[in-house]
């Protein structure tokens, strides 16, 4: 892998985390979510997969993202309900457990 790509990933990832944290800590949750969901990382990943492996691998990646979207939504809904009741660490662990479980079931059903 080219070091230039790694540098770009590092820069974009750090910038996104910094912006999301800043806006989120200012009580601007919708703006923080907009920054977090903006497809900059997806676009970099798209270029990386496309130039490494071509159209078929890129389409497969995006199909995989759509297939796993329900598992991610379960994770997000679980965080919304569990976080206020049990705090950060338990809600993260439980919600990620839901995500992994739902993702594994979805991946088995998809094949």
Buried (B, 14 or more C-beta within 10 A) or exposed (E): EEEEBEEBBEEBEEEBEEBBEEBBEEEEEEBBEEBBEEEEEEEBBBEBBBEEEEEEEBEEBEEEEEBBEEBEEBBEEBBEEBBEEEEEEEBBEBBEEBBEEBBEEBEEEEE
